[in-house]
């Protein structure tokens, strides 16, 4: 139960930061760099791997103790930083054209993997290998892993 309160507090503080920080002088210093672009996607890969491992290894902890949400918190905060950058730099593009293109390519490439993963999870449920609500964390962590990996692959490749 304490986990829910911690998560709620973080969400409220994040919302407050999205409202307050753009009005400060500190906001002018915020920039999107290539290193930050890499870091956000590497974080997505690491959280995806850790989430899949924990969900498959200890599904009871993931759902009952809300570790699913705790694991997603770093990725959520990195995406909220990205949103903060968009709020601060209203008219300017935050990503360069190549990064935006690579993110679009990654989304398109992730879709077939996500569909395949859903069919695989459905088969595992049908054979009662998996039970309960564990489908959702498995899906979210896999898609996060696949998307982040594809972004970095396309960014390095092109």
Secondary structure, 3 states (H helix, E strand, C coil): CHHHHHHHHHHHHHHHHHHHHHHCHHHHHCCCCHHHHHHHHHHHHHHHHHHHHHHHHCHHHHHHCCHHHHHHHHHHHHHHHHHHHHHHCCCCCCCCHHHHHHHHHHHHHHHHHHHHHHHHHHHHHHCCCCCCCHHHHHHHHHHHHHHHHHHHHHHHHC
